Amino acid sequence: MNITSAQLRREMLKSAQALIDTAENSAGDIIKAADIIAGAFKKGGKLLICGNGGSAADSQHIAAELVVRFLRERKALPAMALTADSSIITSEANDHGFDTVFSRQVEALGKKGDVLLAITTSGRSPNVIEAAKAAKKTGLAVIGLTGPDSGALGKYCRVCIKAAGDKTFRIQESMLMAEHAICDLVEKGFAK
């Protein structure tokens, strides 16, 4: 390997700085997002989550933390990753196109009072934007989780959390911190 420990340390510190920047710039939006989600749960609503690639994995991760538990024992919370059903995703992509794989599910599963958490590092993922449009049309609150530029997604969001980072993987690391903070804040309202 052609990397020194000093070079690796510099790279790791860039990631740490992205986490610090996200905490400093987005803490208020993270709290707002958690309040929206907890409020929906308390009124019988659910959380739908979508994203592509690493954000698809994050969607499933967040749903698992809320359905099962994050840090505390409490009742199961209704969260669903729209990224997990390969039959729905592939049939929609085959029949109508990939841009509608999430919006079609929002149409089928979402109702007024629910929340959509739309995750995209660029803010420009067409299928995530289509999901946000469908959610807004149906009466769901839309929370965006993006990189420093919310892109086109931002205009559909009630709140948009902008995770810091100069590279996709750093943005994803910052997003994970924000996602865990949301799970922690939401769960506190439902702990035994």
N, C-alpha and C positions, 0 to 999 in steps of 0.2 A: 504494500500500500504506500502511496506517495502522499500521505497526509501526516502532519505533525500533530502532537497533542495541542499545541498552541492554535493551530488552524481549526481543529475540531472544536476547541473551547470557544473560539470566536463565532463559529457557526451556531453552536448551542446557545450562546449568549444573544445572538440575533433572535432566536426563537423565544428566549426568555423576555427579551424586550418587546416582542410582539404581544406576548401575554400581558405584560405591564401596560402597554398602549391600549389594548382592548379593555382592560380593567378600568383604566383612567377615562377612556372616551365612551364606553358603552355600558357602564354599570347601571345607569338610569334606565336605559332601554331594556336591559336584561330584567330588571325589577318590573317594569311595565309589562313585558311579555309574560313573566311568571304570574302576575296579577290577572292578566286576561285569561290565561289557561286555567288557573285555579278558579276564577269566577265562572268559567264555562262548566267546569266539573261540578261545582256546587249547585248549578242550575240544571244538571242532567245532561250537559253537552259532552262532546268528546273531542279529542285532538287527533287530527289527521296530519301525517308528516310525509314529505316527499323530498327527493333529491337524487342526483345521479352519481355513480361511482362511489367515492368515499362518502359523499353526502347521503347516498342510498344506505350505506352501512350505518352511518350516524342515525338515519331515520329509524332503523330497526333497533339500534342501541337505545335511543331515547324511549321508544315505545316499551322496550323490555324494562327499563328502569322505572317507568311509571306504572306499568301493569303489575310487575312483581314487587319491586321495592328498590329504593336507591340507598338510603342509610337507615331508614326507620321502618318498623312494622306498622302497617296501616292497611286500609281497604285497597283493593285493586282499583286503579284509575284507568278510565277508558281512553287508551291511546292506540293508534293503529298506523303502522308504516305502510304507505301505498306502494312501496318498493318490493314487497315480499311475495306477492302472488304472481308467480311466473306465467301461469296460464292466462290471467287477465292481461298482463303486460304484453305478452307475445301475441295474443289474439287481437288486442287493440292495435298494436304496432303493425301487424299484418293487414288487418282490415281497413284501418283508417290512417295509420301513420304514427310515428314515435312521439310526435309533438302532443298527442292527446292521451298518452298512457296514464297520466295522473288526473287530468281534468275529467276524463270519463268516470273515474272512480269517485272524484269529488261530487259529480252529478248524481251518482248512484248512492253514495254513503253519507254525504254531507247534508246537514240541515241547519236552518237558522239557529244561531246560538252555539254552534260548533266553532272550532278554531282550526285553521290550516297553518302549520309551520312549514314554510317553503325555504329549502336550503340550497344555495348555489354560491360557490366562491366568486363567480364572475358577476352574478346578478343578471346574466343574460341567457340562461338555459331556457330554450323555447318551451319545453314541456313543463317546467316549473312555473314559468310565466303564465302559460295557459291554465294551469291548475289554480293559480292565484286569481286569474280573471273569473274562472268558473266559481271559485269560492266567494268572491266578492258579489257576484251576481246572485248567488244562492243565499247570501246573508251570513256567511261565515266571517269571523274576524281573521285577517291574514297577518301573520307575523313572518317577516323576512329575516333570514340569517345569511348574510353575504360577506364578501370581502370588503375592503375599504371603499369600493365603488359599488353602490347598490344596483347600478344599471337600470334596465327597464323594470325590474321587479319592484323597485322602491315605490313607484307610483300606485301600486295596488295594496300596499301594506299599511295597516294601522300603526304598526311600529316595525322598524327595521334595525336589527342589531348588525353593526358593521364590525367584523372581526379584523384585526390588524394583521399585517404580514406582507412581505415583499415577494413571496413565492407561494404557490398553491399549497404546498405542504405546511408552510407556516400559518397560513390563513386557517387551514384545517385544524391545526393544533390550537389556535385561538378559539375556533368554533367549538371544539370539544370542551374547553374551559367554560364557555358561555352555556353550552348545553347542560353540563353538570351543574352549573349554578342555577339554571332554570329548574332542573329536577329537584335540587335541594330546596329551593324556595317554595315550589309547588307542594312538595311533600310535607313541609313543616305545617301546612294548614290541614293536613289529614292524618298526622301521626296519632297513634293511640296514647 
